[in-house]
Amino acid sequence: MRYLEYETATGRIISELTSRDKPTPSEGFSLLEIPEDADIDTTLYAVKNGVLVKCYETNEERLERERLKREHLEKVRMRMKAMMYEVGIALLEEDDNAIKQLRQEYRELKAYL
């Protein structure tokens, strides 16, 4: 399944995700499911009331969107790095519940990479 992640307040599309399970968006962001065969240039569209609408984006807005995307990706990478340590501890302590939770979180974060 394919999803567009967008800022809830502005409707600006941040990234396109592909995942079997519906990812959980961060606070202030939402997801819109799109067809698998859809060819959408995310720089030309925004989401208004749950519907894609064509819009115009200035260079400053594009640069800001790209910066937000990079920052969000960096946060995901940092969390995954921390998860590797947590998995090691959970394995040593034989904590099956923690491992199960970390696997679920990994599946959600994997869609962003």
C-alpha positions in Angstrom: 0.0 0.0 0.0 1.2 3.5 -0.7 0.6 6.5 1.5 1.3 10.2 1.4 2.4 11.7 4.7 1.4 15.4 5.0 1.3 18.1 7.6 -2.2 18.2 9.0 -2.3 22.0 9.5 -1.0 23.0 6.0 -1.7 20.0 3.9 1.8 20.1 2.5 3.1 16.6 1.5 6.2 15.6 3.3 6.9 12.1 1.9 5.6 9.1 0.1 5.5 5.8 2.1 5.2 2.2 0.9 4.2 -0.3 3.6 2.0 -3.4 4.0 0.8 -2.1 7.4 -0.6 1.4 7.8 2.2 3.4 9.5 1.5 5.5 12.5 2.2 9.2 11.6 4.0 11.5 14.0 2.2 14.2 15.9 1.0 17.0 13.5 1.1 14.7 10.5 -1.5 12.5 8.8 -1.6 9.9 6.1 -3.6 9.6 2.8 -3.8 6.3 1.1 -3.2 6.5 -2.7 -3.5 3.8 -5.4 -0.5 1.7 -6.2 -0.4 2.8 -9.8 -0.8 6.5 -9.1 2.0 8.7 -10.5 1.9 11.8 -8.3 4.4 14.6 -8.3 4.3 15.5 -4.6 5.7 19.0 -5.3 2.7 19.9 -7.3 0.0 18.7 -4.9 -1.3 19.3 -1.4 -4.0 17.6 0.7 -7.1 19.6 1.5 -9.9 18.0 3.5 -8.5 14.5 2.7 -8.3 15.1 -1.0 -5.3 15.8 -3.3 -5.5 19.3 -4.9 -3.0 20.8 -7.3 -1.2 23.8 -5.9 1.7 26.1 -6.6 4.8 26.0 -4.5 7.4 28.7 -4.3 11.1 27.9 -4.1 11.2 28.9 -0.4 8.3 26.6 0.4 10.0 23.7 -1.5 13.2 24.2 0.4 11.3 24.2 3.7 9.4 21.0 2.7 12.7 19.3 1.8 14.3 20.5 5.0 11.4 19.1 7.1 11.7 15.8 5.2 15.4 15.5 5.9 14.9 16.4 9.6 12.1 13.8 9.9 14.3 11.1 8.2 17.1 11.9 10.6 14.8 11.5 13.6 13.8 8.1 12.3 17.4 7.0 11.8 18.3 8.1 15.3 15.4 6.2 16.8 16.4 3.1 14.8 19.9 3.4 16.1 18.6 3.6 19.7 16.4 0.6 19.0 19.4 -1.5 18.1 20.8 -1.0 21.7 17.3 -1.7 23.2 17.0 -5.0 21.2 20.4 -6.1 22.5 19.4 -5.5 26.1 16.0 -7.2 25.6 17.8 -10.2 24.1 20.2 -10.4 27.0 17.3 -10.1 29.5 15.2 -12.5 27.4 12.3 -10.0 27.4 10.0 -11.3 24.7 7.5 -8.5 25.2 10.1 -5.8 24.6 11.3 -7.5 21.5 7.8 -7.8 20.2 7.2 -4.1 20.7 10.5 -3.1 19.1 9.7 -5.3 16.1 6.3 -3.5 15.7 7.9 -0.1 16.0 10.6 -1.2 13.5 7.9 -2.1 10.9 6.4 1.3 11.3 9.7 3.2 11.0 10.9 1.0 8.1 8.3 2.7 5.8 10.2 6.0 6.2 13.5 4.6 4.9 
